[in-house]
Amino acid sequence: SLFSSTEVLMAKPEVRGVRFLFLVGGFAESPMLQRAVQRALGRSCRIIIPHDVGLTILKGAVLFGLDPTVVRVRRSPLTYGVGVLNRFVEGRHPRDKLLIKDGREWCTDILDRFVSVDQSVALGEVVRRSYTPARVGQRKIIINIYCSATDDVTYISDPGVRKCGAITLDLPEPLPPTGAVGGAGAAASERREIRATMQFGDTEIKVTAVDVISNRSVKASIDFLSN
């Protein structure tokens, strides 16, 4: 199972040109494992076993702690996104996802991806999205964050999708512009914009939501490595 998974990984286009494979960790001290890896993968790349192979991961962790920039790009271990409502499209969306708000038909439970599993993300990379509250005059918005081990997901209710965080943003009544007459506030709320971002740090994802009108914001962090 270990070697079949590794062979599948090595066959992916992103790593097809890899010429060197490092064997690290305590289990890598086993001569039997070393011979098996050499037989299974030695034809396609050179297998390198460092000195003190059992301490290699520890040494790497210490170096990373001293200078996190030594890791400049990671591959996302999971697909991350948020749950959103989109306009319901007959024939495309299942009827059990239909939600009617203020006379409008919405499809609920849609997963809006920010990053996909195995996608390369650079240290500090930011992904941005803009949303509009579903109701005019809405005074609070909850952004639920979800993750999945696969990218073959459409809805947050799909198998393997789980909630890994949430942020709540209060939306105060917008102030009418200077010299405006009644109704200006309601007009502004119809075009209210919520900007959501995910920033990928060394070991965490920083999630931020900003109400453009009030400039009010909320933040949350998600463990990028062990979620």
N, C-alpha and C positions, 0 to 999 in steps of 0.2 A: 504494500500500500504506500509506504514511504517513497519507494523508487518510482512507482507508477505516477504518483502526484508530482514528483520532481521532473520526470520525463515530460509530463503534460505542460508543466511550467516552462521547461527549457524549449518546448516546441512553439511557444507563443512568439509572434513577430517581434515584440518589444525586446526580447532577450535572445533572439536567434543568433545574433552576432557575438554573443559572450564567448570569450576565449579562455577565461580563467575562472575556476570555481574553488572558493575557499571552504574548507571543512573545519568548522569550529565547534566548541562546546565540549563538555565533559564526555559525552557519548562518543565523540569523534576520536577519543584515545583508543578505541577498540580496533585492533588490527583486522578483525573480521569485517567490521563496518567499512574500514578503509578499503579493503580489497573489493568488497561488494560495490562500493561507489565507483571505484576505478573501473570495474567490469561494466557497470551500467552506463556510466557517463564519460569514461575516459576517451572514447572515440571522438566525441564532439568537442571536448574542451580539456584543458589541462587542470588536473586536480592538485591543489596546493594545500598542504597541511602545515600550518605555522608551528614554530616551537612553542612549548607550553600551551598546546591547543586548548586545554581545559580552562586556562585563564584568559583566553583571547577576548571572550565576551566581557569579562570583568574589566580588562584593560580598556576596551572600547567604551564601556560605560563611564570609566573615570575620565578618559579623554573628552568624551561628550560633555561631562559635567564641567570640565575646565573650559571648554570652548564649544558651545552648541552649534556653531556655524560649520563644524567639520562635517555635519550632515546637511547638505544643501537642498537635496530633493528626496522626498519619500514617495512611496507608492501607497495610496490610500488603502487601508486594510478592509474598508467597508464602503458601501454607498451611503451618502448622507444627503438628507433633504428635509423639507418641511411639508406638512399637510396643508393643502389649499382647496379652495372652491374655484371651479371654473364654470363657465356657462355650459349648461347641459345641451348636448347635441344628440338628438334622436338618431338611433342606429349606431352611434359610436359608443355611447356610455350606457351601462346597464341601468335598468329602471330602478333597481334597489338602491342606486346611488343618487336618485333624484331628491333634491331638497328645494322647497319653494319658500322664498323669503321676499316679502313685500311684493308679491305678484310675479317675481322673477324666478326662473327655473335654473337651479345650480346643480352641478355634479360635485358631490362631496367626496372626501377621502383621497383626493389625488395627491400623489407624491411628486413634489417639484424638486428635482435633483439639484444639488449644489456641486457634488463631486461623485464620481462613480468608482466602484471597487477597482483596484489596480491602476487607477489614473495617477499619473505623476503630478505631484504638487510641490512647488518650491517653497522654501522657508519664507514665511511672510506673505505668500500669495493670498489675494483676496478675491472672493467670488461674491457678486452683488446681484440682488433681485429687488424689484419694486412691486408692491402690492397695494390694493385698494380695499378698504373695509367693505364687507358685503352689504351693510345697511347704511343709509344716510343717517347721520346723527349718532353713529355707534361711538360709545364712550370707552370701550376697552377692547383690545385685541390680544388674543392668546396665540402665540406661535409655537406649535409643537414640533419638535425635532425628532426625526426618525433615522434609523440606520438599518442596513440589510447586508448580508454577506454576499448577495448576488446583485447584478444590475438588471435582471429580468423582472422588474417590479413596476407596476403602474399605480397601484393603490396602497394606502397604508394598511389596509386590511389583508393584503396578500401574504401568503405563508412566508415566514422568516423575517418579516418586517417588525421591528420593535421600537418603542419610544425610548429615546436616550436623553431627553431634556425638554425644557419648555421655558419660554419667557413671556411675561405679561406686560403689556404696554398700555398705560392709561392715555386716553385721547381727550384732553380738555376741550371745552367749547372754544372754537377759534374766535379770536377777536376781530370785529369788522374793521376794515381799513379806515383810516382817518377820513372823515367827511362822508362816509357811506351811510345810507339809509337802511331801514329794517330789511332783513332778508339776505344781507350780504354774507352773514356767517353760514347760513344754510347752503348758499351757493358754493362757498369755499369747501364745505364738508363733502359736497358731491364729488370733488376731485381730490380728496384727501389721499396723500401718498405716504406709504410706509416703506422705508428702505431697509432691507435686511441684508446683512453681510456675514460671511464666514471667512475668518482669517486663519490660515494654517500656520501654527507656530511649531516649535521644536517637538513638543510632546502633547499639545492640546489644540483644540479648535476654539477660537473665540467667536462667539455669536453675538451680533449686535442688531437691534432694531431701533430705527429712528423715525419719529413722527415729524415730517418735514415742516408742517405748519408751526408747531410749538417748539421744535428742536428738542423735544424730550426723548430720552433714549434709555434703553435697558440693555444689560449685557449678561452673558452666561458663558461658561467654559465647559468643554466636553473633552474627556481624555481621548486623545487621538490614537494611543497605542494599545489600550486594553479594553476598549468599549466592545 
